[in-house]
Amino acid sequence: MLRYTLRQLEYFVAVGEAGSIARAAERINVSSPSISAAITQLEQEFGLPLFVRQHAQGLSLTQAGRQMLDQARTVLREAGAMMDIAGDIAGTVRGPMSVGCLVTFAQIVLPALRRGFEAVFPDIRLRQHELNQLEIFSALRRSEIDLALTYDLSLPSDLKFEPLLSLPPFALLDEGHPLAGRREVTVEDLKEYPMVLLDLPLSADYFLSFFDGIGARPRVAERTRDMAVMRSLVANGFGYSIANVRPLNTLSPDGKPLRFVPIRGAPRPMQMGLLMARDAGKSNAVRAFGQHCREAVQGGALPGIGGIVVTERS
Protein backbone atom coordinates (compact mmCIF):
# COMPACT_ATOMS: atom_id res chain seq x y z
CA MET A 1 0.00 0.00 0.00
CA LEU A 2 1.38 3.40 -0.99
CA ARG A 3 2.03 5.70 1.92
CA TYR A 4 3.00 8.79 -0.06
CA THR A 5 0.87 11.20 -2.06
CA LEU A 6 1.02 12.98 -5.38
CA ARG A 7 1.17 16.23 -3.43
CA GLN A 8 4.37 15.08 -1.70
CA LEU A 9 5.86 14.14 -5.07
CA GLU A 10 4.90 17.57 -6.41
CA TYR A 11 6.74 19.23 -3.51
CA PHE A 12 9.76 16.97 -4.07
CA VAL A 13 9.93 17.90 -7.76
CA ALA A 14 9.57 21.59 -6.92
CA VAL A 15 12.52 21.45 -4.49
CA GLY A 16 14.60 19.37 -6.90
CA GLU A 17 14.09 21.95 -9.64
CA ALA A 18 14.44 25.04 -7.44
CA GLY A 19 17.44 23.89 -5.41
CA SER A 20 16.04 25.08 -2.09
CA ILE A 21 12.90 24.74 0.00
CA ALA A 22 12.47 28.52 0.22
CA ARG A 23 12.54 29.00 -3.55
CA ALA A 24 10.23 26.03 -4.05
CA ALA A 25 7.80 27.50 -1.50
CA GLU A 26 7.69 30.78 -3.41
CA ARG A 27 7.28 28.99 -6.72
CA ILE A 28 4.32 26.80 -5.76
CA ASN A 29 2.89 29.10 -3.06
CA VAL A 30 3.13 26.59 -0.22
CA SER A 31 4.69 27.13 3.20
CA SER A 32 8.28 26.00 3.72
CA PRO A 33 7.44 23.80 6.75
CA SER A 34 4.84 21.91 4.68
CA ILE A 35 7.39 21.22 1.95
CA SER A 36 10.10 20.25 4.45
CA ALA A 37 7.73 17.81 6.16
CA ALA A 38 6.78 16.26 2.81
CA ILE A 39 10.43 15.72 1.88
CA THR A 40 11.16 14.12 5.26
CA GLN A 41 8.16 11.81 4.91
CA LEU A 42 9.24 10.74 1.42
CA GLU A 43 12.78 10.00 2.59
CA GLN A 44 11.41 7.91 5.44
CA GLU A 45 9.03 6.06 3.11
CA PHE A 46 11.69 5.35 0.48
CA GLY A 47 14.45 4.68 3.01
CA LEU A 48 16.75 6.90 0.97
CA PRO A 49 18.25 10.37 1.38
CA LEU A 50 16.92 12.48 -1.51
CA PHE A 51 18.92 15.62 -0.76
CA VAL A 52 22.17 16.71 0.80
CA ARG A 53 21.55 19.66 3.12
CA GLN A 54 24.19 22.34 2.54
CA HIS A 55 24.16 25.18 5.05
CA ALA A 56 23.57 28.54 3.32
CA GLN A 57 23.65 26.82 -0.09
CA GLY A 58 20.26 25.14 -0.18
CA LEU A 59 19.80 21.50 -1.12
CA SER A 60 21.47 19.34 -3.74
CA LEU A 61 20.06 16.05 -5.01
CA THR A 62 21.79 12.82 -4.07
CA GLN A 63 22.40 10.23 -6.78
CA ALA A 64 19.28 8.41 -5.58
CA GLY A 65 17.43 11.72 -5.49
CA ARG A 66 18.21 12.41 -9.15
CA GLN A 67 16.82 9.03 -10.17
CA MET A 68 13.75 9.47 -8.01
CA LEU A 69 13.19 12.97 -9.39
CA ASP A 70 12.91 11.64 -12.94
CA GLN A 71 10.49 8.96 -11.80
CA ALA A 72 8.44 11.45 -9.76
CA ARG A 73 8.06 13.63 -12.86
CA THR A 74 6.83 10.58 -14.78
CA VAL A 75 4.30 9.70 -12.08
CA LEU A 76 2.99 13.27 -11.96
CA ARG A 77 2.83 13.43 -15.74
CA GLU A 78 0.81 10.20 -15.88
CA ALA A 79 -1.46 11.42 -13.10
CA GLY A 80 -1.99 14.62 -15.06
CA ALA A 81 -2.82 12.55 -18.15
CA MET A 82 -5.55 10.78 -16.16
CA MET A 83 -7.00 14.16 -15.23
CA ASP A 84 -6.83 15.18 -18.89
CA ILE A 85 -8.77 12.07 -19.91
CA ALA A 86 -11.38 12.73 -17.23
CA GLY A 87 -11.63 16.34 -18.36
CA ASP A 88 -11.98 15.35 -22.00
CA ILE A 89 -14.75 12.88 -21.16
CA ALA A 90 -16.56 15.42 -18.99
CA GLY A 91 -15.81 18.30 -21.36
CA THR A 92 -14.22 20.37 -18.58
CA VAL A 93 -11.04 22.47 -18.48
CA ARG A 94 -9.28 21.76 -15.20
CA GLY A 95 -6.15 20.45 -13.55
CA PRO A 96 -2.45 21.39 -13.67
CA MET A 97 -0.76 22.85 -16.74
CA SER A 98 2.79 24.09 -17.26
CA VAL A 99 3.44 26.84 -19.79
CA GLY A 100 6.88 27.97 -20.92
CA CYS A 101 7.63 31.40 -22.30
CA LEU A 102 10.71 32.86 -23.94
CA VAL A 103 12.43 34.95 -21.31
CA THR A 104 12.84 37.98 -23.61
CA PHE A 105 9.12 38.74 -23.64
CA ALA A 106 7.73 36.74 -20.71
CA GLN A 107 7.45 39.82 -18.48
CA ILE A 108 5.42 41.67 -21.12
CA VAL A 109 3.12 38.93 -22.36
CA LEU A 110 2.65 36.04 -19.94
CA PRO A 111 1.19 37.56 -16.72
CA ALA A 112 -1.75 39.22 -18.50
CA LEU A 113 -2.40 36.14 -20.64
CA ARG A 114 -2.33 33.95 -17.56
CA ARG A 115 -4.62 36.22 -15.54
CA GLY A 116 -7.21 36.32 -18.33
CA PHE A 117 -7.05 32.55 -18.82
CA GLU A 118 -7.38 31.71 -15.13
CA ALA A 119 -10.31 34.13 -14.83
CA VAL A 120 -12.20 32.12 -17.46
CA PHE A 121 -11.01 28.71 -16.21
CA PRO A 122 -10.62 28.96 -12.41
CA ASP A 123 -10.07 25.20 -12.01
CA ILE A 124 -6.78 25.38 -13.92
CA ARG A 125 -3.55 25.33 -11.88
CA LEU A 126 -1.09 26.98 -14.25
CA ARG A 127 2.65 27.09 -13.62
CA GLN A 128 4.80 29.39 -15.73
CA HIS A 129 8.45 28.92 -16.69
CA GLU A 130 10.63 31.69 -18.16
CA LEU A 131 13.23 29.99 -20.37
CA ASN A 132 15.62 30.63 -23.22
CA GLN A 133 15.03 28.89 -26.54
CA LEU A 134 17.24 25.86 -25.91
CA GLU A 135 15.70 25.40 -22.45
CA ILE A 136 12.24 25.46 -24.04
CA PHE A 137 13.22 22.69 -26.47
CA SER A 138 14.56 20.57 -23.60
CA ALA A 139 11.55 21.19 -21.33
CA LEU A 140 9.10 20.18 -24.08
CA ARG A 141 11.02 17.00 -24.87
CA ARG A 142 11.16 16.05 -21.19
CA SER A 143 7.43 16.87 -20.79
CA GLU A 144 8.27 19.41 -18.10
CA ILE A 145 6.01 21.91 -19.88
CA ASP A 146 2.90 21.31 -21.98
CA LEU A 147 3.53 24.08 -24.49
CA ALA A 148 5.46 27.31 -24.86
CA LEU A 149 5.12 30.81 -26.23
CA THR A 150 8.25 31.55 -28.20
CA TYR A 151 9.80 32.56 -31.52
CA ASP A 152 10.43 30.47 -34.64
CA LEU A 153 14.16 30.36 -33.90
CA SER A 154 16.00 27.25 -35.17
CA LEU A 155 13.01 25.01 -34.54
CA PRO A 156 13.78 21.26 -34.52
CA SER A 157 11.63 18.87 -36.54
CA ASP A 158 10.25 17.00 -33.53
CA LEU A 159 8.47 20.12 -32.26
CA LYS A 160 5.40 21.72 -33.82
CA PHE A 161 5.07 25.51 -34.13
CA GLU A 162 1.88 27.49 -34.69
CA PRO A 163 2.64 31.11 -35.66
CA LEU A 164 0.44 33.79 -34.12
CA LEU A 165 2.16 37.11 -34.72
CA SER A 166 4.81 38.59 -37.02
CA LEU A 167 7.20 40.99 -35.29
CA PRO A 168 9.64 43.06 -37.40
CA PRO A 169 12.86 44.13 -35.64
CA PHE A 170 13.62 47.64 -34.43
CA ALA A 171 16.65 49.47 -33.10
CA LEU A 172 16.57 50.44 -29.46
CA LEU A 173 18.35 53.78 -28.87
CA ASP A 174 18.93 56.29 -26.10
CA GLU A 175 17.41 59.71 -26.73
CA GLY A 176 20.83 61.30 -27.30
CA HIS A 177 21.93 58.79 -29.93
CA PRO A 178 22.71 60.32 -33.37
CA LEU A 179 20.09 58.02 -34.95
CA ALA A 180 17.37 58.58 -32.36
CA GLY A 181 15.57 61.20 -34.44
CA ARG A 182 15.26 59.00 -37.54
CA ARG A 183 11.92 57.53 -38.63
CA GLU A 184 13.80 54.38 -39.65
CA VAL A 185 17.38 53.13 -39.82
CA THR A 186 19.29 50.50 -41.80
CA VAL A 187 21.79 47.89 -40.68
CA GLU A 188 24.37 49.91 -42.62
CA ASP A 189 23.58 52.88 -40.35
CA LEU A 190 23.94 50.81 -37.19
CA LYS A 191 27.26 49.13 -37.97
CA GLU A 192 29.21 52.30 -37.14
CA TYR A 193 27.99 52.43 -33.54
CA PRO A 194 28.58 50.31 -30.41
CA MET A 195 26.04 47.53 -29.87
CA VAL A 196 24.54 46.08 -26.69
CA LEU A 197 23.86 42.44 -27.62
CA LEU A 198 21.10 40.44 -25.98
CA ASP A 199 23.28 37.36 -25.69
CA LEU A 200 20.85 34.46 -25.36
CA PRO A 201 21.14 31.10 -27.16
CA LEU A 202 19.88 31.36 -30.77
CA SER A 203 18.53 34.91 -30.18
CA ALA A 204 22.04 36.36 -30.44
CA ASP A 205 22.63 34.48 -33.70
CA TYR A 206 19.49 36.04 -35.15
CA PHE A 207 20.55 39.59 -34.26
CA LEU A 208 24.12 39.11 -35.48
CA SER A 209 22.85 37.68 -38.78
CA PHE A 210 21.52 41.13 -39.68
CA PHE A 211 25.07 42.17 -40.56
CA ASP A 212 25.92 39.16 -42.73
CA GLY A 213 24.06 40.64 -45.68
CA ILE A 214 26.30 43.71 -45.77
CA GLY A 215 29.52 41.81 -45.09
CA ALA A 216 30.09 43.56 -41.78
CA ARG A 217 30.43 42.68 -38.11
CA PRO A 218 28.69 44.74 -35.44
CA ARG A 219 30.75 46.59 -32.84
CA VAL A 220 29.57 44.58 -29.84
CA ALA A 221 30.46 46.70 -26.82
CA GLU A 222 28.30 45.02 -24.17
CA ARG A 223 26.64 41.62 -23.76
CA THR A 224 23.83 40.72 -21.39
CA ARG A 225 21.35 37.88 -21.00
CA ASP A 226 18.77 40.09 -19.30
CA MET A 227 16.27 42.18 -21.28
CA ALA A 228 15.91 44.78 -18.52
CA VAL A 229 19.68 45.19 -18.19
CA MET A 230 19.92 45.57 -21.96
CA ARG A 231 17.39 48.42 -21.94
CA SER A 232 19.20 50.19 -19.10
CA LEU A 233 22.58 49.87 -20.83
CA VAL A 234 21.07 51.37 -23.99
CA ALA A 235 19.35 54.19 -22.11
CA ASN A 236 22.63 55.09 -20.40
CA GLY A 237 24.48 55.44 -23.68
CA PHE A 238 26.47 52.19 -23.85
CA GLY A 239 25.18 51.45 -27.35
CA TYR A 240 22.12 50.55 -29.40
CA SER A 241 20.40 47.18 -29.32
CA ILE A 242 17.98 45.23 -31.50
CA ALA A 243 14.70 43.67 -30.40
CA ASN A 244 11.39 42.48 -31.80
CA VAL A 245 9.13 43.15 -28.81
CA ARG A 246 8.64 46.52 -27.18
CA PRO A 247 6.87 47.26 -23.89
CA LEU A 248 4.20 49.94 -23.58
CA ASN A 249 6.52 51.74 -21.15
CA THR A 250 9.15 53.62 -23.19
CA LEU A 251 11.38 54.18 -20.16
CA SER A 252 14.27 51.95 -19.16
CA PRO A 253 14.05 50.21 -15.76
CA ASP A 254 16.09 53.07 -14.24
CA GLY A 255 13.68 55.68 -15.63
CA LYS A 256 15.51 57.00 -18.68
CA PRO A 257 13.75 57.47 -22.05
CA LEU A 258 14.28 55.10 -24.95
CA ARG A 259 13.64 55.38 -28.68
CA PHE A 260 12.31 52.52 -30.80
CA VAL A 261 13.17 52.93 -34.50
CA PRO A 262 12.15 50.41 -37.22
CA ILE A 263 14.99 48.77 -39.16
CA ARG A 264 14.42 49.03 -42.91
CA GLY A 265 15.60 46.14 -45.08
CA ALA A 266 16.35 43.92 -42.08
CA PRO A 267 16.17 40.11 -42.24
CA ARG A 268 12.85 38.36 -41.78
CA PRO A 269 10.56 39.33 -38.93
CA MET A 270 10.36 37.03 -35.96
CA GLN A 271 7.23 34.89 -35.70
CA MET A 272 5.81 34.60 -32.19
CA GLY A 273 3.69 31.53 -31.62
CA LEU A 274 2.90 28.34 -29.75
CA LEU A 275 5.38 25.46 -29.62
CA MET A 276 4.70 21.92 -28.45
CA ALA A 277 5.93 18.39 -28.99
CA ARG A 278 4.78 17.12 -32.38
CA ASP A 279 3.52 13.83 -30.95
CA ALA A 280 1.98 15.34 -27.83
CA GLY A 281 -1.72 14.83 -27.20
CA LYS A 282 -3.72 17.97 -26.58
CA SER A 283 -5.77 18.09 -23.41
CA ASN A 284 -8.79 20.36 -23.05
CA ALA A 285 -6.60 22.70 -21.02
CA VAL A 286 -3.91 22.95 -23.70
CA ARG A 287 -6.50 23.48 -26.43
CA ALA A 288 -8.21 26.16 -24.35
CA PHE A 289 -4.95 27.99 -23.66
CA GLY A 290 -4.04 27.94 -27.34
CA GLN A 291 -7.41 29.41 -28.25
CA HIS A 292 -7.03 32.03 -25.51
CA CYS A 293 -3.69 33.10 -27.04
CA ARG A 294 -5.18 33.29 -30.55
CA GLU A 295 -8.07 35.43 -29.36
CA ALA A 296 -5.72 37.73 -27.43
CA VAL A 297 -3.57 38.27 -30.53
CA GLN A 298 -6.51 38.82 -32.85
CA GLY A 299 -8.15 41.17 -30.36
CA GLY A 300 -4.98 43.19 -29.80
CA ALA A 301 -4.88 42.21 -26.14
CA LEU A 302 -1.19 41.30 -25.92
CA PRO A 303 0.30 44.16 -23.88
CA GLY A 304 3.13 46.09 -25.47
CA ILE A 305 3.06 44.05 -28.66
CA GLY A 306 2.62 45.41 -32.16
CA GLY A 307 2.69 43.01 -35.07
CA ILE A 308 0.86 41.38 -37.94
CA VAL A 309 -1.51 38.54 -37.12
CA VAL A 310 -0.54 35.33 -38.90
CA THR A 311 -3.60 33.43 -40.09
CA GLU A 312 -1.87 30.42 -41.65
CA ARG A 313 -1.18 27.51 -39.32
CA SER A 314 1.84 25.24 -39.50
N, C-alpha and C positions, 0 to 999 in steps of 0.2 A: 504494500500500500504506500502510495506516495505521501510524503510528509512535507513537501514543499509546494509552493504555489507559483503560478505564473507571475504574480505581482513581485514575489521575491526574485524571480529570474529577471524581471524587467529592471529592478533596482540593481542587480548584479551587472547587467549589461551596461546600464547607465554609468556606474562607477568605473567599469573596465574601459569604457570609451572616454570618460572625462578625466580619469587619472586621480581623482580625489572625491571623497564623500561630499565635501562642501560644494564643489562644482556640479556634481551630479544632482544634489539637492536643488540648486538653482535651476538647473536644466529641466528637471521634471516636476518642479514645484512640490516637493515632498520634504518633510523635515529631516535633518541630518540624523537624529537619533533613530528614526524609523528605518532609514536606509542601513545604518550601522547594525541595527538589530537583525535586519533581514540577511545581511552578509554573514553575520555570526551564526545564524540559524542554518544557512546553507552549508557553511563550512562544517558545522557539527553533523548535519545530515549526510554530507558526502564523505566525511572523515578525511578531508583534504584541506590544506591551506590554499585559499584562492588568491590571496594578496600578501605581499610583503609590506608591512607598515614601516614607512620611512619618515622619521620625525622631520617636520617642516618641509617635506618634499612630497607629501601625499602618499598614494599607494601605487605599487607596481605589481602587475600580474605575475604569479608564479608560473612555472611551466605547465603545471596542472590547470592553473587558472586560465591560461591562454586556450588550452584545449576545451575546457568547459565553457568558455565564453563563446566559442564558435558553435558549440552544441546548443547553448542557451538561445543564441540568435535563431538557430534552426527551429527550435521548439516554439519560440514566440512567433516566428514567421508562419509555421504550420497552424498555430492557434489562431493567428490573424486570418489565415485562409479559411478556416472553419467559420469565423465570423462573417467573412465575405460571402461564403456560400449561403449562410443563413440570411444575410441581408439581401442577396440576390433573389432568393426564394420568396422572402417577405416583401421585396420591393422597397426596402428601407436603405437609407444612407447613414451608416453608423460605424463605430469602432475606431481603432487606431489607424493613422496614416502618417507616413513620413515623406516630407517634401524637401528636396534639395533646391538650392538656388545659387546661381553664380554670384560669388562674393562681390563683384564689381557693381551690381545693381540691387543686391538683396535689400539694402537699407532703404531704397527708394520704392521698391515694388512689393516685396513680400508681406510686410505687416498689414498694409491696407487690404491686399487680396485675402489674406488669412482672416482678418476681422470680418470682412463681408461674407466669406464662405462659412465661417463658424456661426454667424448670425442666422444664416438660412438653415444650416444643418448643425444644431446644437449638440447632437449626439456623437459628433466626430471628435476624436482626440488627435489633433494634428501636431506633429513635431516638425520643426523646421531646422534645416542644416545649411549653413553658409559655407560653400566649398569653391575651390578653383576647378577648372575644367577637368583636369586629370583625376581629381578626387571625386568628381561627379561620376565619371566613367566607372571608377572602381566601386563606388557605393551602389550604383545600379547593378553591376555584375554580381556583387555580394548580397544583393537584396536588402541592403541597409536602408535604402530609400525606395519609395514606390515610383516616383517620377521626379523630374527636375525642370525648373525654368532656367534656360541657359541660351547660349549662342550656338550657331552652326559652325563651330570651330573644330576642324580636324575630326569630324565625327566618324567613329568606327562602324563597320558594317553590321555588327551584332546589336546595335542600338537604333531605335526608330525615332526620328525627329519630325515633329509637326510644327511648321513655321506659323507664327502668329503676327509678327510685326517686323517691318524692314526699317533699319535704323542707320542712316548715313552718318559718316564720321564728321566730327568738327574739331577745330583747334581750340584749346582752352588757354586763355591768355590773361595776364594781369592787365589792369587798366592803363598802366604806363608803357606797355609793350608797343614798339613801333607799328605792329600790325593790328593793334586792338581796334582801330577805327575803321578797318576794312569791312565791307559787306561780305566778302569771301576771300579766301586765300588759296594758294596752291601749295603742293608739296615742294615745288621749286622755291617758293617764298620762305618756307619754314626751314629748309636745310641750312640756312646761314645762321640760325639762332640756336642757343642751347636748348636741349630737350629734357624734360622730366618724364622718364619712361615708367609706365605702370608695368612692373616686371613680374607678371604672373605667367604660369605655364600656358603656352599656346596663344594667350592674349598678346604677349610681347612680340611674338613672331608676326602676328597680324599687323600690329602697328609699324614694326620695322619694315615690313614688306612694301609699305607705301613708297619707300625710297628706291626700291629695286628698279622701278620703271624709268627712273631718271638717272640710273647709274651712280647714285650717291649714297653716302652713309650719313645718318643723322648725327648731330653732335650731342650724344647722350651725356648730360652733365650730372644728372641725379637718377637714381633708381629707387623705387619703393613698391611694396606689395600691397599697400593700403590706399584705397581710393581717397579717403579723407586727407591723408598725409600728402598725396599727390596734389590735391586742390590747394592745400595750404602752401606747399612749395611753389606752385605756380603763382599764387596770389602775392607771395613775397618776393617775386622777381627772380627765382632760380631758373626759370625757363618756361617754355610752352609745354603743353602735353596734348595728347589726342585721346578722344573718348567717343563713344556712340550713345551714351545715355547722359542726360543732364537733369539735375534736380530742379524743382521749382524755385528753390532758394538760390539766388545768384551770388551769394556770399560764400567765401571759404569758411571752414570751421572756426578760424580765428577772426572772422568778421570782416575780412577784406573783400572788395568787389572783384568779380571775375567777368571775363568776356567770353562768349561762345560764338565762334565764327565758323560757318560752313567751309569745308574743304572742297574746292572745285576740282573735278577730274581725278578724285581719289579712287583707290580700288573699291571693289564691291561693298555695298552696305552690309552690315551685320544683320542676320536674321535672328530675332529672339523667338523662342518657341518652347515647346514641351518635348522632353526627351525621356524615353523609357526603354526598357529591355525589349527587343523585338519579339521575343517569345513569351513575354509576360502576359498573364491574363489580366483583364481589367475588371476590378471590382466596381460596385456601384459608387463607392466613394471616389475612386480614381476617375471614373467617367464624369462624375458630378464636378470634381475639381477642374478637370479639363474644360468642361462647358462653362464653368464660372470664369476661367481665364479668357476664353474666347469672347464671352459677353462683355467682360471688362475692357478688352482691347477694342472691340467694335463700338462700345459705348463711350470710349475715350476716358475710362475711369482708372487707367494706370497713372498714378501720380508722377509728375515730372517727366513723362515720356511723350515724345513727339515722333511719329513715324507713319509708315504706310501699312495699312492692314493687308496681310497676305491672305488671299482667299483659297488658293490652291493648297491641298494637303499632300504631304509626302506619304 
